[in-house]
């Protein structure tokens, strides 16, 4: 906290004293300065560059001093597919209101529409990016904000496409109110801690709506991840909070709303997983609290693949999923309590809102399908009802202690 405060004070002082001596430089076709490169070269520290509406065919634009670059009525910066368009290598840079297209594609370099490289206290906002390789790429850059941008790619195959917003070794960054579609991964983080990812829409991307690895103490809140190739992947991280997000219509043989792999000490609260092949696919993840989530019309609401210990599933709604819980082990020390299960057929004689008999969410047929996927064609048959009933009466293949001892009679409304 002390470090954050110091950075904030320095940022404020730089802006205050810098702006006192700054000037504005206009860029337009008929102006004295007609290119963004020339304006940057001419500008002094903390000047403002206003780019008027028009088309500017430029690439490899290096911002090497503290500047504010503002587009007026979305001027078009056309990189002509020649490489990276804007590279920021200075602290205290703002880019606002540009329309950037035609980023170069390379199999050896990750060309971006806007790259921030080893710089701090940056703002990238209100930009529109199309016909891109990578969109916004942060490289060892911290204390910045990526706000209210629209990133629309035309990715067809993973090997020759990049990510919409990428953070690499970048900490204390806010990524908020962005719209990303048709890229490889909508939002990607690697080795990036203490970041806030909020109110973004990441849809129709080739691979993941959100993908992050080795990134700790991050918060993902109020985002929508819809109709992506494989959903969201959360890997090798700890102390993550995922709050009030929507994971929807992520369908496919290897798809899910969210994949958790080697995630520890996390909170997953208030999210909606709707119409996914698998709501949450969990592997090697421990001490996670799953609370107040909705699992609606998924193939599997939750698939636990192994090495998952001391997790708590509390006060969630499991509504009309083909399978509520899939489990591949006979050992269980996870807690399921006070959830609502639409498949629960018990009773509540004392009218306290809690079922009088426990609910076993793991069905024998789920175990069979895990071992022999082709048997899924028998899903609605009478034979399956019979074997599931027999397993419920006398568990043999499923954990005998995996049950919700206090299933709720009515759906939870928050």
N, C-alpha and C positions, 0 to 999 in steps of 0.2 A: 504493500500500500504506500509506504514511504517513497519507493522508487517511482510509482505511478504519479504521486503528487509532485515530485521534483520535475518529472518530464512535463507535466501539465503547466507548472509555473514557468519553466523555460520556454514552452510553446507560446504562452500568453505574452511573455516579455518580448519574444522575437517578433510576434505579430504587432504588438503595440508600438515598439520603437522602429520597426521596419516600415510600417505603414505611414509613419509620420513623414518620411522622406521619399515615399514611393511615387511613381508616376504611371500613367496609363498609356499604352502603346496600341494603336489600332492597326489591324491587318485586314486588307481587302485588295481586290484586283486593281483598283485605281488609287490606292493609298501610297504614301511614300514607301511603306514597307508592305510587300505583297506576299510574303511567305512566313510561315510559323518559325522555320529555322532562322531566318534573318531577324525576326522579332526577338527570339531568345538570345541570339548573339548580341543584339543591341541593348537589351534590357539590363538594368542594374538589379541587385538583390531586392527582393520584395516588391518589384514592379508588378503591374497587372497588364496582361496582354488580352485584348478583346479581338477575337477573330470574327469578322463579319460574315454574313451568309454568303455562300459561294462554294466552289469546288477547288480544293488545293491538293495537287498531286505531289505528295511528299512521303518519304519513308525515312527510317533511321534518324528520327528527330530526337536529339539528346537534350534533356532538360537538366542542366548541370548547375543551377543556382535556384535559390528560393523564389518561386514565382506563383502567381495566380493566373491560370489560362482559362478564359471564359469564352465559350462559343455563343454567338448571338444568332438566334433562330436556327440552330443546329447546322453550322457549316460542315461540309463534307470533306473529310481528310481521306484521300484515296491512296493507299499504299501500293497500288498497281501490282500486287502479288510479288513484290521485290524483296520482302523481308519484314523485319519488325517495324512498327510504325512509330510509337513513342516510347522512349526509354528514360525513366526518371532516375537520376543518380545523385540527387540533392535532397536534403531535409527541407521540410516546410514547402511542399509543392501541392497546389490544388489544380485539378483538371475538372472542368465543369461545362457540360452542354455541347460536347462534340459528337459528331456522327462519323465513325471510322469504319472503313470497309477495305476489303482486298488485302488482308494480311498474307504474307508469303508462307508457303508450306515447305517444310524441310524434314528430312529423315535424320538429320544430325543436330539440328538446333530447334529449340522450342520458341519459335517466333510468336510474339504476342501483339495484340493491338496496343495494349498499354502494359509495360513492365515497370515495376518499382524495384530498384536494385540497391540493397544496402543503404536504405534511406528510412528516415523516421518522420512522423508527424505529417502524413500525407492525407489528402482527401481526393477521392475519385467519385464524382457524382453526376447524375443526369446525363450519362453518356449512352449512346446507342452504338452497338457493335454488331456488324454483319459481315458475312463472307470472311470468316476468321479461321485461324488455326488454334491458337490459344487466345482467350479473351483478355482478362486482367490477370497478370501473373506477378505475385509478390515473392521476392527472393531476398531472404535475410533482411526483411523490412518490418518495422514494428510501430506501434502507436499510431495507427491510421484508421481510416473509415472508407469502406466501399459502399456507397449509398445510392439507391434509386437508379440503377442502371438496367438497361435492356440488352441482353446478349442472345443473339439468334444465329446459330450456326447452320451448316448444311451437311453435317457429318453423315457419312454412309457406312464407313468401315472404321473399326477402332484403330487399326495400325497407322492410318494417315489422318487422324483427327486429334484435336487437343481438348483441353478442359475449359469450361466457361470462366470460372474464378478459381485460381490456384494459389494456395499459400504454402510456402516452403521455408521452414525455419523462420517463421514470422509470428510474433507474439503480440498480444494486446491489440487485436484488430477487431473492428466491428464490421460485419457484413450484413447489411440490412436493406430490405425492400428492393431486392433485385429480382429480375425475371430472366431465367436461363432456360433455353431449349435447344434441342438438336445439336448437342456437342457430345463429346465422349462421356466425361463426368461433369455434371452441372457445377458442383462445388467440391473442390478437392483440398484437403489439408494433410500436410505431412510435417512432423516435428514442429507443430505450431500450438502453443499453449495460451491459456487465458484469453480465448477469443469468444466473441458473441456472434452467433449466426441466427438472425431473427427476421421473421416476416418475409422470407424469400419464397418464390415459386420456382421449382426446378422440375421440368416436365419433358417427357418425350426424348430423353437422352439415350444414347446408344447403350451405355453401361449403367452407371449409378447416378441417381439424383444427387446424392451426397456420398462422398468417400473420404474417410480420414483414417490415418494410421499414426501411431506414436505421438499422439497429441493429447495432452492432459489438461484437466481443469477448464474445459470448454463448456459452453452452454449453447444448445440448439433449441430454439423456441419459436412456436407459431409459424413454422414453415409448412409448405405443401410439397410433397414429393409424389408425383402422379405419372403413371404410364411410362416408367423408365424400364430399361432393359432388364436390370436385375434388382432394382430398388435402391436401398441405402446400405452401405457397408461401413461398420464401425469396428475398428480392429486395433489391438495392441495398445490400448489406452486405459487411463484410470481417471476417476473423479470426474465423470462426464454427467451432465444433466441434459436430458432430452424431454422437453416440456411442451405439451399442447401442440404437437405437430400432427399432420395428416399424411398417412401413407396409403395411397389408393391406386387400385388397378395396375399393380405391378405383376403381370402375368407371364408365365413361361415355365418350361421344364426345370430351369435353374434359377428361378426368380423368387423374390420374397419382398415383403414390405421393408424389413430391416434384417440384416445379418449382424450378429454380435459374435466376435471372435477374440478371445483373450481380453475381455473387458472386465475390470474389477472396480468395486466400490462406486457404483453409478446409481443414478435415479432416472427412472423412466415413468413419467407421470402425465396423466391427462391427455394422452395421445389417442388418435383414432387410426386403427388398421382395418381398412375396408376393401374387400374384393381383391385380395392378393392371393397368389398361389399359397404362400406361407406368410402369415402375419409377421412373426419374429422367428428367425432361425438362430439358435443359440448353441455356441460351442466354447467350452473352456472359459466360461464367464462366471464370476463369483461375487457374492455379497452385493447383489443388485436388488433394488426395491422397484417392483412393478406395481403401480398403484393408480387407480382411477382411470384406467385405459379402456377403450372400447374396441372389441374385436368383432367385426361384423362381416358375415358372408365371405369368409376366407376359406380356402381349401383346408389348410391347417391354421388354427389361430397361433399356436406356439409349437415349435418343433425343437425339442431338447436333444442334442446329439451326443452329449457326454461331457464329463469333467466339469459339471456345473453344480456348485455347492453353496449352501446357506443363502439362497436367494429367497425373496418373499414376494408372493403374488397376492395382493390384498385389494379388495373392493374394486375389482374389474368387472366389466360386463362382457360375457361371452355369448354372442348372439348369432345363431343360425349358421355356425361354421360346420363344414363337413366333419372335421375333427377338431376338438378343442385343444387337446394336449397330445403330442406324440413324444414318446420316451423310449430310449433304446437301452436302458439299464434297469436292473431289478433293485438297484440301491438308490434311495432317495433321502436327502435331508433338507430339501427345499420345502418351504411352507406355502400352502394354499389355504386362504382363509377369507371368509366373508365376501366371496365372489358371487355374481349372479350368472347362472348357467341356463340358457334357454332350453337345453335338453334335460334338465333336472325334472324328475317326475315324482319327487317326494311330496310330503305333506307337512303342514304346520298346524298341529292340533291346538297348541297353546296361543296361537296368533301373535307370536312375538316377532314375526317377519323373518325368522330363521328356520330352515328346514329341519325336521326332527330326525332325519337320517342323513349320514354323510353322502357326499357325491364323489364318485370315482370318475374323473375326467378322461382317463386313458382307456381307450377301447381296445379289445383284442384285435379287432380288424385293422386298427391303426398300426399295431405291431406287425401284422401280416403284410400290410402294404409296404411298410418300410423294408421288409426282407424280400418281397416279391411284388414290385410295383404294378405288374400286369393285372393283379387281382383287383385293382381299383374298379374294374368294370362290374364287379359284384356289389358295388357300394349300396344300392337300394334294395338288395334282395332279402327275402325272408331268412335265408340261411345265415346271413350276416347278423341279423337281429338275434338269432338264437345263440350264436357263439359269443356275441357280446354280452348277452344276458348270463350265460354260463360263467364267463370270466368275472363278471361283476359279483356273482354269488360266491365263487371260489377262485380268487386270483392265483394264477400259475405263472403266466408270462409277463404280467405287469407288476410294478411295485405295490405290495399289499398295503403300504403306509402312505401311498400317494393319493390323498383324498382331501376334499374340502369338508372339514367337520362342521362348518357353520355356513352352508350355502344359503344365499339370500333368496327369498321367495319372489321378490319384485325387482325389476331392473332398477339400477341406481341412476338417479337423476342428479346431475351436478349443477 
